[in-house]
Amino acid sequence: MSTPLLSLDGVSRHFGGLKVLQEVHLDVPQGGVFGLIGPNGAGKTTVFNLTTGLLPVTGGTIRFEGRDLAGMKPHQITRGGIARTFQNIRIFKEMSLLENVMVGMHAQLRYGAFGLLASSGLFRSEERRARDRARELLSWVKLDHKSEDVADNLSYGDQRKLELARALATEPKLLLLDEPVAGMNSTEKTDLMHEIRNIAGRGYTIFMIEHDMRFVMGLCEHIAVLNFGRIIARGGPDEIRNDPQVIEAYLGREEDEATSEGAAS
């Protein structure tokens, strides 16, 4: 069995007496789209925050390509090959789409402060390379025709796509998507599903948190379910869809419903 790209081994995170994650074991394989689902408050975003260095683990180990991420700063983790988007869109609204994507490339550019100040040949060459790459990434999400537009003028769905293109600008090996279709209409969701599928087809590994079950089931080859800080199920879409623990986590137990109805009557 191949080594997972990302591995959480007994990971816990406590906030005082609140145990948000409890000994989570999770392996994200290389390639394809992996989904993490669960009810609100299950701890899904905390998994992302721990993986990207925004929070330290209380216990356990997170490894990326076999390397322990403990003690690494978020920018170091990004340079190491992990990028993410957020539930709340974080773009530079007064900048153009092209400039937004180029911001994501700063760690990849080879000129230093001297090259920038001197406007050296290397600076000009790298700047052209960055612009060409930014336009290419915008084309992946069908926004290249708006590359010079101000980001604030985009629709909500297109702002989500822009954030995705900027994350790809860091040249990640693993892309974390935190509720990518939150707030989107059905047409926007279908469009983004197509773009994500194309990105995965280009060789990127995608690890996604999402509440929209139709979106998850239509996109993810592998799914894990988190409930009350613990992994309760793993498998393909059909296994997850029919797992009794998953049904209970989302819908509640039938006997609980019957009890509630009896008490009400």
TORNUMI-419695 format. One record per atom (N, C-alpha, C): x, y, z. Coordinates in steps of 0.02 Angstrom, whole numbers, plus 50000, padded with zeros to 5 digits. Example, Ala and Ser with C-alpha at 12.3 -4.5 7.8 and 13.67 -1.06 7.14 Angstrom:
506604971650390 506154977550390 506604983550390 506424988850354 506844994750357 506455000250394 
//
This chain:
500434994050000 500005000050000 500445006250000 500305011149956 500725017049950 500645021650011 501165025450025 501145030250080 500655035750065 500205037450112 499735042950099 500085049550091 499795054050053 500085060750045 500045064550111 499465064150143 499355067450208 499105062250257 499375062350317 499185057450367 499095060850435 498505059850465 498375062050533 498355055850577 498805055750626 498885049850668 498725051550741 498135049750763 497925050950833 497885058350850 497665062450803 497665069650812 497075071950856 497245075850907 496755078850952 496865086350955 496325090050966 496375097150978 495865099151030 496105101951086 495675104151140 495715111651147 495145114751160 495125121851178 494885122151250 495365122451297 495175121851367 494885114951380 494275114751405 493955108351418 493565105651359 493535109451304 493165107351245 493605103251200 493415096951189 493805092351147 493505092351077 493795096751034 493525097650967 493695091650922 494305089150929 494525083050893 494805078150944 494625071750935 494835066550982 495155060650944 495815060450945 496195054850916 495955053150846 495985058050802 495785057150732 496345053750693 496165048250660 496615044750614 496325045550544 496725048350499 496465049950433 497045049950383 496965046350328 497465046250274 497145048850210 497475053750180 497265056450115 497735053750062 497495049550016 497935046549966 498155051449913 498685049749878 498935053849823 498445053349764 498245059249738 497825059449678 497085059349694 496695062449651 495965062349658 495705067449708 495065066549725 494715071049771 494485067249832 494705069549890 494525066449955 494065071249991 493515068650018 493035072850053 493005071450128 492935076650167 492815076150239 492155079450253 491675075550278 491005078250291 490825077150364 490265080150384 490025079350452 489575085150470 489165084350522 488715089750543 489095095950565 488745101550570 489045107650596 489345106450665 489935109250676 490265108450741 490635101950750 490695097950697 491025091450703 491775091950710 492065097750688 492785098650693 493145098750626 492775099250572 493075098550505 493575104250490 493365110450500 493815116050486 494425115950533 494345113350593 494915112650638 495435108050608 495225102850573 495695098350539 496125102350490 495805106750451 496165110950404 496635115850439 496385118850493 496795123750529 497415120550560 497355114450583 497935110750609 498415108950554 498145106650497 498565104550441 498965110250412 498675116350411 499015122050381 499395126250432 499445123950494 499855127350544 499535133350577 498885134450567 498555139950600 498425138450674 498405132050691 498335129750760 498825124050772 499075123450834 499485117650851 499035111850874 499275105850864 498895100050889 498985099550964 498465096950998 498525095351069 498885088651078 498755084051032 499075077551033 499065074450964 499505069650953 499535066250888 500015069550840 500035066950779 500515069150729 500175070050661 500375075450626 500155076550557 500775076250513 500755071850463 501315071050417 501085072450345 501515076050309 501395077450238 501995074750200 501865070250153 502405066750117 502895063550167 502635061250223 503055057850273 503395062550322 503365069150311 503685074050354 503215076550408 503445076750469 503045079250525 502975086850517 502355089450521 502235096550513 502265100450579 502395097050634 502405100250700 502915106050701 502685111750725 503125117450733 503225121650671 502955119550614 503035123350553 502535129050550 502755134750524 502325140550515 501905139750452 501325143250449 500895142550390 501255143850324 501695149050321 502035150450257 502525144850239 502805141550289 503255135950276 502875130050248 502285128950276 501855123450252 501625124750181 501465131050166 501265132850098 501835131650050 502435133850068 503025132650025 503155125150016 502975121250067 503085114150064 502595110450020 502065113849998 501615110649949 500885109949970 500665113550022 499955113250042 499655120250035 499105120849998 498745127149990 498025126050011 497685131550028 496985130950048 496575136950028 495925135850025 495445141350021 495055141250087 494655146550098 494305147450161 493555147750150 493175146550205 492445147150201 492255154150180 492565159150210 492445166150192 492965168250140 492725170750084 493165172450028 493685177550051 494315176250034 494865180850051 495245182549988 495025187849955 495365190249896 495505197749905 495955200449864 496095207549865 495615210949816 495085213849843 494525216049801 494695221949757 495185226049776 495355231949737 495895230449684 496145224349683 496645222349634 496315218649576 496655218249520 496395214549463 496435207049477 496085203149436 496115195849443 496835193449432 497165196249382 497855194249367 498305195649427 498235201449457 498645203349515 498505198749574 497875197049584 497695192549639 498055185849632 498065183049572 498385176549562 499135177249568 499415182749544 500145183649549 500375184249621 499945186949665 500115187249736 500265180249763 499905175249739 500005168449762 500655165449739 500995168749693 501615165949665 502245168549699 502185172849750 502775176249777 503305171349800 503095165649827 503585160749852 503945157049796 503655157449735 503945153749678 504425158049637 504405164649646 504815169049605 505535169149631 506015169549585 506715168649603 507095175149616 506805180949600 507175187149612 507085189349685 507585192449712 507555195049780 507415202449781 507525205549840 507385212649847 507835216749800 508475214649792 508925218449749 508685218249677 508465212349654 508225211749585 507615216049573 507175216449624 506575220549618 506755227949613 507205230349658 507395237349659 507785239249596 508195234749573 508615236349515 508245235149449 507645232249453 507265230449393 507715226549345 508025221449373 508515217449336 508185213349281 508615210449238 508355206049186 507995200049215 508255197449271 507925191849304 507235193849329 507185199849357 506535202349381 506035202649323 506245205649267 505795206349210 505585199549182 506065194849180 505925188149155 505435184549201 505545184949265 505105181749314 504405184849314 504385191349304 503745194849302 503335192449242 503665191649184 503315189149125 503075181949137 503505177949167 503325171049181 502725170749228 502715175049279 502175175149327 501515177149293 501555182149250 500945184349215 500675178949169 501115175549134 500905170149089 500575164549129 500885162749186 500615157349227 499955159449257 499895165749279 499275168149309 498705167849258 498845169749196 498335169449144 498135162149130 498625157649132 498475150649122 498015147949176 498165149649239 497755147349295 497055150349292 497005156649272 496345159649263 495955156149208 496305153849157 495955150249103 495675143549128 496015140549177 495775134149205 495095134949237 494955140949266 494315142049299 493875146749257 494045147349192 493635151149143 493565158549162 494105161449188 494095168549206 494635172649169 494985169549121 495525173049087 495285179049048 494655178949024 494395184648986 494255190649031 494285189649097 494185195149145 494825196849183 495395194849157 496015195249195 496185202349219 495985207449181 496145214349201 495585217649240 495035214149251 494475217049289 494655217349363 494345221949399 494425222449471 494035216849504 494345213449552 494045207549582 493375208949616 493295215049641 492675216649677 492075216749631 492195217049565 491635217249517 491395210249498 491725205049523 491535198249506 490905196149543 490535191449514 489995188249550 490285184049606 489855182049652 490075177949709 490415171549685 490095168149637 490365161949612 491045162749580 491135168249542 491775169549509 492315171449560 492115174749615 492605176249668 492865169749699 492425164849706 492645158249730 493145155149682 493015155749618 493465152949568 494135156549568 494125163149578 494745167049582 495165164749642 494835163549698 495205161149757 495525154349743 495175150249705 495445143749687 496065144549642 496025149049593 496595150249549 497195152849588 497075157249636 497625159949676 497945154549719 497545150049747 497825144449785 498265140049741 498055138949679 498445134849633 499105138349614 499125144949620 499725148749602 500315147049648 500185144249706 500735142249751 501045135649730 500785132649676 501025126149650 500985120649703 500375119649730 500305114749785 500305107549760 500505103049804 500425095949792 499755093649822 499515097349872 498885095949905 498495102449911 497875102449886 497445108249888 496855106949935 496795111049987 496255110450036 495705115450018 495105113050009 494535117249992 494035117050049 493945122750083 493495123250141 492825125950118 492335121450110 491655123050088 491665127250024 491925124549970 492015128549909 491365130949876 490795127649888 490175129849856 489695133249904 489945135149963 489515138650011 489255145149980 488605146049981 488295152149955 488185152249880 488355146849845 488275146749773 487585144249752 487355146449694 486745143649667 486905137149629 486395133749605 486495127149576 486925127349513 486855132549472 487255133149411 487985134249429 488125138549478 488805139849500 489125133449528 488725129649565 488985123349594 489185118449539 488765117849488 488905113349432 489545115449396 489615122049385 490215124549352 490835123049393 490805124149459 491395123149500 491565115749506 491055111449507 491185104249508 491595102249446 491415105149389 491765103749327 492495106149331 492595112149359 493275114949364 493705110749412 493415108749469 493795104749518 493975097949488 493515095049452 493655088549420 494225089249369 494235094749332 494775096049284 495445097049319 495435100549376 496055101849413 496325095249440 495885091049468 496115084449491 496395080349433 496095081149374 496335077549315 497025079849293 497235085749315 497905088249298 498435085649347 498225081449395 498705078349439 498725081049510 498295085949525 498275088649593 497865084149638 498075083749701 497675080249752 497255085549789 496605084249795 496155088949826 495825085849887 495855089449942 495545087450006 495015092650021 494385090550024 493835095250025 493365094150085 493175099750116 492635099750166 492025102850131 491445099750138 490855102550106 490225099850139 489715104150145 489065102050173 488585099550120 488685101650058 488235099750004 488365092449985 487935087950008 488055080749998 488035078749925 487615081849886 487585080349814 488245082049781 488535087749800 489175089849773 489725084949793 489735083049856 490255078449881 490195071649847 489595068949846 489485062249818 489635062049743 489555067649709 489675067849637 490405068949619 490825070649669 491505072749655 492045068449688 491905066049748 492425062849788 492445055249778 493055052649769 493155045449765 493185042349835 493465046149882 493545043749951 493235048949998 492885046650049 492545051150096 492655048550167 492775053150214 492785051550285 492255055950319 491965053250372 491435056750407 491655058150479 491605064550498 491805066750565 491185068550604 491135066250666 490565067850708 490805068350781 490645073950813 490875075150882 491615073950890 492015076150839 492735075850844 493055069150830 492655064250808 492915057550793 492715055350723 493145051550690 492975048550626 492515042650638 491925042750608 491445037350619 491355032950557 491605035150499 491535031050439 492035033250386 492225028450343 492665029750286 492425025350229 492515027750168 492345023550111 492175027650049 491915024149999 491685027449938 490995030449948 490755034249899 490095037549906 489525032849924 489485026949892 488935022349906 488965019649977 489575018050000 489655015550069 489445020850119 489655026950108 489505032350154 488755033950154 488465033950095 487755035650088 487305030750126 487535024450131 487125019250163 487375017150232 487855020750259 488135018950325 487655021150380 487435016450424 486955018150477 487205023650523 487855023650540 488115028850584 488095035750551 488205035950487 488175042350451 487455044850448 486995040350433 486285042250431 486065044850499 486285041550552 486115043750620 486415050550636 487035051650615 487375057950629 487025063850596 486765062750536 486435068150499 485685068750515 485365063150526 484635063150533 484385061650603 484805058850647 484575056950713 484265050050712 484245046850769 483975040050773 483205040150771 482935035050738 482205034650731 481865034350799 482185030750847 481865030250912 481855036850948 482385041250934 482385047850964 481805052050936 481685051250871 481135054950840 480475052450868 480415045950876 479795043150902 479665045650973 480195045851013 480135048351082 479915055551083 480215059651038 480035066551035 479315067551014 479085063450966 478385063950944 477905061951000 478105056751037 477685054551093 477635059751147 478185063151161 478185068251213 477765074251191 477775075651126 477405081351101 476655080051101 476455073651092 475745071951088 475445070751156 
//
